[in-house]
């Protein structure tokens, strides 16, 4: 039950507590968030990857590169 209300923010660099609060405020309109955590993930190359429960909002550079690669390969 806790994981459904947990927001995890992944980034390449540390995210400040004020940035976390801003993200949480905006997402609270869509998801009831009661717990937040931030993690460092160099794999994403840049941007943010936000997870709330089973929902993933991927604004990472890695995701954009994967989208471009798929577009090129699929024509």
C-alpha positions as CSV (number, residue, x, y, z in Angstrom):
1,X,0.0,0.0,0.0
2,X,2.9,2.4,0.8
3,X,4.4,1.9,-2.7
4,X,1.2,3.2,-4.3
5,X,1.7,6.6,-2.6
6,X,5.5,6.8,-2.9
7,X,7.1,9.1,-5.4
8,X,10.7,8.2,-6.5
9,X,12.6,10.8,-8.5
10,X,15.7,9.6,-10.3
11,X,18.3,12.0,-11.7
12,X,21.9,12.1,-12.6
13,X,22.7,14.8,-10.1
14,X,21.2,15.4,-6.6
15,X,17.7,16.9,-6.6
16,X,17.1,19.5,-3.9
17,X,14.3,19.2,-1.3
18,X,12.6,22.3,-2.8
19,X,12.7,20.7,-6.3
20,X,11.2,17.5,-4.8
21,X,8.4,19.6,-3.1
22,X,7.7,21.4,-6.4
23,X,7.4,18.1,-8.3
24,X,5.3,16.6,-5.5
25,X,2.9,19.6,-5.6
26,X,2.3,19.3,-9.3
27,X,1.8,15.5,-9.2
28,X,-0.4,15.6,-6.0
29,X,-3.2,16.7,-8.3
30,X,-3.1,13.3,-10.1
31,X,-1.6,11.0,-7.4
32,X,-2.0,11.0,-3.6
33,X,1.7,11.1,-2.6
34,X,2.6,10.6,1.0
35,X,6.3,9.6,0.8
36,X,9.1,10.9,-1.5
37,X,12.6,9.7,-2.2
38,X,15.3,10.8,-4.6
39,X,17.9,8.5,-6.1
40,X,20.9,9.1,-8.4
41,X,20.8,7.0,-11.6
42,X,23.7,7.8,-14.0
43,X,22.1,5.4,-16.6
44,X,19.4,7.9,-17.5
45,X,22.2,10.4,-18.8
46,X,20.1,13.5,-17.8
47,X,16.6,14.7,-17.1
48,X,14.3,13.0,-14.6
49,X,12.5,9.7,-14.3
50,X,9.6,9.9,-11.8
51,X,7.8,6.9,-10.5
52,X,4.6,7.0,-8.4
53,X,3.2,3.5,-7.7
54,X,3.1,1.7,-11.0
55,X,3.1,4.9,-13.1
56,X,6.5,6.0,-14.6
57,X,7.0,9.4,-16.1
58,X,10.2,9.2,-18.0
59,X,11.7,12.5,-19.0
60,X,15.2,11.2,-19.3
61,X,17.8,11.7,-22.0
62,X,18.1,7.9,-22.3
63,X,14.4,7.6,-23.0
64,X,14.5,10.3,-25.7
65,X,17.5,8.6,-27.3
66,X,15.7,5.2,-27.3
67,X,12.6,6.9,-28.9
68,X,14.8,8.4,-31.7
69,X,16.5,5.1,-32.3
70,X,13.1,3.3,-32.6
71,X,11.8,6.0,-35.0
72,X,14.9,5.6,-37.2
73,X,14.8,1.8,-37.2
74,X,11.1,1.6,-37.8
75,X,11.1,4.1,-40.5
